[in-house]
Amino acid sequence: MFDHLSIPVTDYEASKRFYEAVLASLGHTLIMEHPISGGGFGSGGKPSFWIKQGEPSSRVHVAFATSSRALVDEFHATAIAAGAPSNGAPGLRPEYHPTYYGAFVLDPDGNNLEAVCHLAE
């Protein structure tokens, strides 16, 4: 269901050290750092928990995994029809990786919801 979660942190380096230590106890490591996304932790080569420099709030970023780009498009269209404002139309996001296809909407509380497909078309 979930592809990844992302939370803002006030001190990226301090939070990175904290999560490196704590998540290691669960078998997870810092898999990658990205200038846009921050630090991604996980296992098996797949980051699924991200921290990013920012102002913590009650709002979160939740990305739902999909098996096709058509489902990403459907997610976005359905959310817009349900009254959600778009926070990023469906499309490739090569700044993340070459086949990253995602769409973003805001839920009624302002949480950033995403549907993402990592597969090539």
C-alpha positions as CSV (number, residue, x, y, z in Angstrom):
1,M,0.0,0.0,0.0
2,F,2.6,2.6,1.0
3,D,5.5,3.5,-1.1
4,H,7.0,6.0,1.3
5,L,6.4,8.4,4.1
6,S,8.2,11.8,4.5
7,I,8.5,14.0,7.5
8,P,10.1,17.4,8.0
9,V,12.8,17.8,10.6
10,T,14.2,21.0,12.1
11,D,17.9,19.8,12.1
12,Y,18.5,17.4,9.3
13,E,22.0,16.3,10.4
14,A,20.9,15.6,14.0
15,S,17.8,13.8,12.9
16,K,19.8,11.8,10.4
17,R,22.2,10.6,13.2
18,F,19.2,9.8,15.4
19,Y,17.4,7.8,12.8
20,E,20.5,6.0,11.6
21,A,21.0,4.7,15.1
22,V,17.4,3.9,16.0
23,L,16.4,2.4,12.7
24,A,19.5,0.2,12.6
25,S,18.0,-1.7,15.5
26,L,15.2,-2.6,13.2
27,G,17.5,-3.6,10.3
28,H,17.0,-0.4,8.3
29,T,19.8,1.9,7.0
30,L,20.2,5.2,5.3
31,I,20.0,4.1,1.7
32,M,20.2,7.4,-0.1
33,E,20.4,11.2,0.3
34,H,18.7,13.4,-2.3
35,P,18.9,17.2,-2.6
36,I,15.1,17.5,-3.0
37,S,13.8,14.5,-0.9
38,G,16.3,14.5,1.9
39,G,17.5,11.2,3.5
40,G,15.7,7.9,2.7
41,F,15.9,5.0,5.1
42,G,14.8,1.4,4.5
43,S,16.0,-2.1,3.7
44,G,16.6,-4.2,0.7
45,G,17.8,-1.2,-1.3
46,K,14.4,0.6,-1.2
47,P,14.0,3.8,0.9
48,S,10.5,4.0,2.4
49,F,10.9,6.5,5.3
50,W,12.3,9.9,4.5
51,I,13.4,12.9,6.5
52,K,13.8,16.4,5.0
53,Q,14.9,19.7,6.4
54,G,11.8,21.8,7.1
55,E,9.4,23.1,9.6
56,P,7.7,20.2,11.4
57,S,3.9,20.4,11.3
58,S,0.9,18.2,11.7
59,R,0.9,17.7,7.9
60,V,2.6,14.7,6.4
61,H,3.5,13.3,3.0
62,V,2.1,9.8,2.2
63,A,2.9,8.1,-1.1
64,F,0.8,5.1,-2.2
65,A,2.4,2.5,-4.4
66,T,0.7,1.7,-7.7
67,S,1.4,-0.9,-10.4
68,S,0.8,1.3,-13.4
69,R,1.0,4.9,-14.6
70,A,-2.7,4.6,-15.5
71,L,-3.5,4.1,-11.9
72,V,-1.5,7.2,-11.0
73,D,-3.6,9.1,-13.5
74,E,-6.8,7.7,-12.1
75,F,-5.8,8.5,-8.5
76,H,-5.2,12.1,-9.5
77,A,-8.5,12.5,-11.5
78,T,-10.6,10.8,-8.8
79,A,-9.1,13.0,-6.1
80,I,-9.7,16.2,-8.1
81,A,-13.3,15.1,-8.7
82,A,-13.7,14.6,-5.0
83,G,-12.6,18.2,-4.4
84,A,-8.9,17.9,-3.7
85,P,-6.6,20.6,-5.0
86,S,-3.8,19.3,-7.2
87,N,-0.3,19.5,-5.8
88,G,1.3,18.2,-8.9
89,A,-0.2,16.7,-12.1
90,P,0.6,13.2,-13.1
91,G,3.9,12.9,-14.9
92,L,7.5,11.7,-14.8
93,R,9.7,13.1,-12.1
94,P,13.2,12.4,-13.5
95,E,14.7,14.4,-10.7
96,Y,13.9,11.4,-8.4
97,H,14.8,8.7,-11.0
98,P,14.1,8.1,-14.7
99,T,10.9,6.0,-14.4
100,Y,9.4,7.8,-11.3
101,Y,5.8,8.6,-12.4
102,G,3.7,10.4,-9.7
103,A,0.8,12.7,-9.0
104,F,0.1,14.8,-5.9
105,V,-3.0,16.1,-4.3
106,L,-3.9,17.7,-0.9
107,D,-6.4,16.0,1.3
108,P,-9.0,18.1,3.3
109,D,-6.4,18.7,6.0
110,G,-3.6,19.8,3.7
111,N,-1.7,16.5,3.8
112,N,0.3,15.8,0.6
113,L,-0.9,12.6,-0.9
114,E,0.9,11.0,-3.8
115,A,0.4,8.0,-6.1
116,V,3.6,6.7,-7.6
117,C,4.6,4.0,-10.1
118,H,8.3,3.2,-10.4
119,L,7.9,1.0,-13.5
120,A,8.8,1.9,-17.0
121,E,5.8,2.5,-19.3
